[in-house]
């Protein structure tokens, strides 16, 4: 399956088809980059030309690219999560229930932003992404994102199954990357750490819980940044019918949100 022209992603509620444009060939995520700090999303109902609302998205807000807007050259059709009125320190989204059009001049595609350099540790349990985009920055002052991957102990945790035998919850939360049984070689993300000059954080447990069979393939993962305050991490994990994509937004050194959805091969 190729991501060059089109990728089909299955969310828990619906199937999204994404016709990826230009060199945007890894993940369909985009981000608001407007210099004045916002972008307006034109919200439509039935007839796409009938605007029923305008939503203000802030710089750094993330969306999923769907397709070029019908009949438009400077606008694209996007889906994005509905934010809660009272913001939380961290939120995980597993559905994208809002959609509309946004001007291409006010956004950037995630995998077209400056990329961090990945290195796998000698023991094979950690991947470190380092911002080497500015060679004048001393090595000890460069931003890093470290992903720790270890064998999972999920088999010792409480499991809940549906009528068809699928594991639907482990420790009361939805699991990703598995179905009916836990493989003997099951792995999971144990921690993700952000290292920045004057900043440092570890992803909250909610941001990494039950993410099984994480990739170590650099073709299926990446870290990019819009600036020091806006860093983005994505991974395409699992395989076959259990493959899923997860994407984190890191703002000012801390993970603030995650979008996650199934996209079987």
Rosetta blueprint (number, residue, H / E / L):
1 X L
2 X L
3 X L
4 X L
5 X L
6 X E
7 X E
8 X E
9 X E
10 X E
11 X L
12 X L
13 X L
14 X L
15 X E
16 X E
17 X E
18 X E
19 X E
20 X L
21 X L
22 X L
23 X L
24 X L
25 X L
26 X L
27 X L
28 X L
29 X E
30 X E
31 X E
32 X E
33 X L
34 X L
35 X L
36 X L
37 X L
38 X E
39 X E
40 X E
41 X E
42 X E
43 X E
44 X E
45 X L
46 X L
47 X L
48 X L
49 X L
50 X L
51 X E
52 X E
53 X E
54 X E
55 X E
56 X E
57 X E
58 X E
59 X L
60 X L
61 X L
62 X E
63 X E
64 X E
65 X E
66 X E
67 X E
68 X E
69 X L
70 X L
71 X L
72 X L
73 X L
74 X L
75 X E
76 X E
77 X E
78 X E
79 X E
80 X E
81 X L
82 X L
83 X L
84 X L
85 X L
86 X L
87 X L
88 X L
89 X L
90 X L
91 X E
92 X E
93 X E
94 X L
95 X L
96 X L
97 X L
98 X E
99 X E
100 X E
101 X E
102 X E
103 X E
104 X H
105 X H
106 X H
107 X E
108 X E
109 X E
110 X H
111 X H
112 X H
113 X L
114 X E
115 X E
116 X L
117 X E
118 X E
119 X E
120 X E
121 X L
122 X L
123 X L
124 X L
125 X L
126 X E
127 X E
128 X E
129 X E
130 X E
131 X L
132 X L
133 X L
134 X L
135 X L
136 X L
137 X L
138 X L
139 X H
140 X H
141 X H
142 X L
143 X L
144 X E
145 X E
146 X E
147 X E
148 X E
149 X E
150 X E
151 X E
152 X L
153 X L
154 X H
155 X H
156 X H
157 X L
158 X L
159 X E
160 X E
161 X E
162 X L
163 X L
164 X L
165 X L
166 X L
167 X E
168 X E
169 X E
170 X E
171 X L
172 X L
173 X E
174 X L
175 X L
176 X E
177 X L
178 X L
179 X L
180 X L
181 X L
182 X L
183 X L
184 X L
185 X L
186 X L
187 X E
188 X E
189 X E
190 X E
191 X E
192 X E
193 X E
194 X E
195 X E
196 X E
197 X L
198 X L
199 X E
200 X E
201 X E
202 X E
203 X L
204 X L
205 X H
206 X H
207 X H
208 X L
209 X L
210 X L
211 X E
212 X E
213 X L
214 X L
215 X L
216 X L
217 X L
218 X H
219 X H
220 X H
221 X E
222 X E
223 X E
224 X E
225 X E
226 X E
227 X E
228 X L
229 X L
230 X E
231 X E
232 X E
233 X E
234 X E
235 X E
236 X E
237 X E
238 X L
239 X L
240 X H
241 X H
242 X H
243 X L
244 X E
245 X E
246 X E
247 X E
248 X E
249 X E
250 X E
251 X E
252 X L
253 X L
254 X E
255 X E
256 X E
257 X E
258 X E
259 X E
260 X E
261 X E
262 X E
263 X L
264 X L
265 X L
